Amino acid sequence: MHEAADLETTLDRAAEHCAARGAQLTPLRRKVMRLVLEAGQPVGAYALLDRLRDDRGPAAPPTVYRALDFLVEQGLVHKLERLNAFTPCIEAGHDHGEHGHPHQFLICKTCGITTELTDHGVAHALEAAAKRAGFTPERMTVEVEGTCANCAA
Protein backbone atom coordinates (compact mmCIF):
# COMPACT_ATOMS: atom_id res chain seq x y z
CA MET A 1 0.00 0.00 0.00
CA HIS A 2 1.40 3.39 -0.94
CA GLU A 3 1.15 6.62 1.06
CA ALA A 4 -0.94 9.32 -0.67
CA ALA A 5 2.01 11.63 -1.50
CA ASP A 6 4.16 8.69 -2.62
CA LEU A 7 1.27 7.42 -4.72
CA GLU A 8 0.89 10.74 -6.52
CA THR A 9 4.64 10.91 -7.14
CA THR A 10 4.57 7.38 -8.59
CA LEU A 11 1.62 8.26 -10.83
CA ASP A 12 3.27 11.49 -11.97
CA ARG A 13 6.45 9.56 -12.84
CA ALA A 14 4.36 7.04 -14.74
CA ALA A 15 2.74 9.84 -16.74
CA GLU A 16 6.18 11.29 -17.55
CA HIS A 17 7.44 7.83 -18.55
CA CYS A 18 4.49 7.39 -20.92
CA ALA A 19 4.90 10.86 -22.40
CA ALA A 20 8.61 10.20 -23.05
CA ARG A 21 7.55 7.13 -25.02
CA GLY A 22 4.94 9.05 -27.01
CA ALA A 23 2.00 7.64 -25.06
CA GLN A 24 -0.51 9.18 -22.69
CA LEU A 25 -1.51 8.11 -19.21
CA THR A 26 -5.14 9.15 -19.58
CA PRO A 27 -7.28 9.79 -16.49
CA LEU A 28 -8.81 6.30 -16.79
CA ARG A 29 -5.40 4.61 -17.17
CA ARG A 30 -4.10 6.64 -14.23
CA LYS A 31 -7.09 5.56 -12.14
CA VAL A 32 -6.56 1.87 -13.01
CA MET A 33 -2.87 2.18 -12.15
CA ARG A 34 -3.80 3.87 -8.86
CA LEU A 35 -6.11 0.96 -8.04
CA VAL A 36 -3.35 -1.57 -8.80
CA LEU A 37 -0.94 0.36 -6.58
CA GLU A 38 -3.48 0.70 -3.77
CA ALA A 39 -4.38 -2.99 -3.80
CA GLY A 40 -1.20 -3.94 -1.96
CA GLN A 41 -1.28 -7.39 -3.58
CA PRO A 42 -1.94 -8.78 -7.06
CA VAL A 43 -5.43 -7.82 -8.17
CA GLY A 44 -7.64 -9.25 -10.90
CA ALA A 45 -9.30 -7.27 -13.65
CA TYR A 46 -12.82 -7.85 -12.33
CA ALA A 47 -11.87 -6.65 -8.84
CA LEU A 48 -10.45 -3.53 -10.49
CA LEU A 49 -13.65 -3.18 -12.50
CA ASP A 50 -15.73 -3.31 -9.29
CA ARG A 51 -13.53 -0.65 -7.66
CA LEU A 52 -13.68 1.48 -10.79
CA ARG A 53 -17.48 1.26 -10.82
CA ASP A 54 -17.55 2.39 -7.18
CA ASP A 55 -15.64 5.55 -8.14
CA ARG A 56 -16.76 6.30 -11.70
CA GLY A 57 -20.08 4.56 -12.20
CA PRO A 58 -20.75 2.12 -15.03
CA ALA A 59 -17.68 0.64 -16.71
CA ALA A 60 -17.35 -2.34 -19.04
CA PRO A 61 -14.69 -5.09 -18.76
CA PRO A 62 -13.02 -4.10 -22.08
CA THR A 63 -12.36 -0.65 -20.58
CA VAL A 64 -10.32 -2.13 -17.74
CA TYR A 65 -8.58 -4.70 -19.95
CA ARG A 66 -7.50 -2.02 -22.44
CA ALA A 67 -6.12 0.11 -19.60
CA LEU A 68 -4.28 -2.88 -18.13
CA ASP A 69 -2.87 -3.86 -21.53
CA PHE A 70 -1.56 -0.31 -21.91
CA LEU A 71 0.02 -0.35 -18.44
CA VAL A 72 1.71 -3.69 -19.14
CA GLU A 73 2.92 -2.45 -22.54
CA GLN A 74 4.39 0.66 -20.90
CA GLY A 75 6.24 -1.42 -18.31
CA LEU A 76 4.25 -0.05 -15.37
CA VAL A 77 2.53 -3.25 -14.22
CA HIS A 78 3.08 -6.98 -14.63
CA LYS A 79 0.51 -9.64 -15.34
CA LEU A 80 0.90 -12.70 -13.17
CA GLU A 81 -0.31 -15.52 -15.38
CA ARG A 82 -0.69 -18.05 -12.57
CA LEU A 83 -3.00 -15.74 -10.63
CA ASN A 84 -4.53 -13.98 -13.63
CA ALA A 85 -3.84 -10.78 -11.72
CA PHE A 86 -1.84 -7.58 -12.04
CA THR A 87 0.81 -6.09 -9.80
CA PRO A 88 2.91 -2.91 -10.00
CA CYS A 89 6.37 -3.22 -11.50
CA ILE A 90 9.10 -2.53 -8.93
CA GLU A 91 11.06 -0.74 -11.65
CA ALA A 92 8.09 1.14 -13.11
CA GLY A 93 9.13 4.23 -14.97
CA HIS A 94 12.67 3.02 -15.64
CA ASP A 95 13.26 2.76 -19.35
CA HIS A 96 13.62 -0.96 -19.92
CA GLY A 97 11.25 -1.12 -22.85
CA GLU A 98 8.51 -3.65 -22.31
CA HIS A 99 9.63 -5.14 -19.00
CA GLY A 100 13.15 -5.67 -20.27
CA HIS A 101 14.51 -6.19 -16.76
CA PRO A 102 14.56 -9.75 -15.45
CA HIS A 103 11.70 -10.43 -13.10
CA GLN A 104 10.70 -13.32 -10.96
CA PHE A 105 7.73 -13.57 -8.63
CA LEU A 106 7.46 -15.45 -5.36
CA ILE A 107 3.79 -16.22 -4.69
CA CYS A 108 2.70 -17.46 -1.25
CA LYS A 109 0.00 -20.12 -1.63
CA THR A 110 -1.20 -19.47 1.93
CA CYS A 111 -1.66 -15.69 2.16
CA GLY A 112 -1.29 -14.65 -1.49
CA ILE A 113 1.48 -12.13 -0.90
CA THR A 114 3.63 -11.73 -3.98
CA THR A 115 7.20 -10.48 -4.08
CA GLU A 116 8.90 -9.35 -7.28
CA LEU A 117 12.59 -10.09 -7.60
CA THR A 118 15.07 -8.81 -10.14
CA ASP A 119 17.75 -11.49 -10.08
CA HIS A 120 20.01 -11.29 -13.11
CA GLY A 121 21.62 -14.64 -12.20
CA VAL A 122 18.28 -16.43 -12.58
CA ALA A 123 17.67 -14.69 -15.90
CA HIS A 124 21.15 -15.60 -17.21
CA ALA A 125 20.74 -19.24 -16.13
CA LEU A 126 17.37 -19.51 -17.90
CA GLU A 127 18.74 -17.84 -21.02
CA ALA A 128 21.73 -20.20 -21.10
CA ALA A 129 19.50 -23.25 -20.61
CA ALA A 130 17.18 -22.08 -23.39
CA LYS A 131 20.08 -21.52 -25.76
CA ARG A 132 21.46 -25.00 -25.01
CA ALA A 133 18.05 -26.31 -26.06
CA GLY A 134 18.27 -24.32 -29.30
CA PHE A 135 15.65 -21.83 -28.15
CA THR A 136 15.94 -18.03 -28.28
CA PRO A 137 13.98 -16.46 -25.41
CA GLU A 138 12.36 -13.08 -25.94
CA ARG A 139 10.69 -12.57 -22.58
CA MET A 140 11.09 -14.45 -19.32
CA THR A 141 8.80 -14.36 -16.34
CA VAL A 142 9.30 -16.81 -13.52
CA GLU A 143 6.46 -17.42 -11.06
CA VAL A 144 7.40 -19.52 -8.04
CA GLU A 145 4.68 -20.79 -5.69
CA GLY A 146 5.48 -21.65 -2.12
CA THR A 147 5.18 -20.36 1.41
CA CYS A 148 6.37 -16.94 2.61
CA ALA A 149 8.42 -16.54 5.79
CA ASN A 150 5.44 -15.20 7.77
CA CYS A 151 3.20 -18.13 6.89
CA ALA A 152 5.99 -20.66 7.47
CA ALA A 153 6.59 -19.33 11.00
Disulfide bonds with the S-S distance in Angstrom:
none
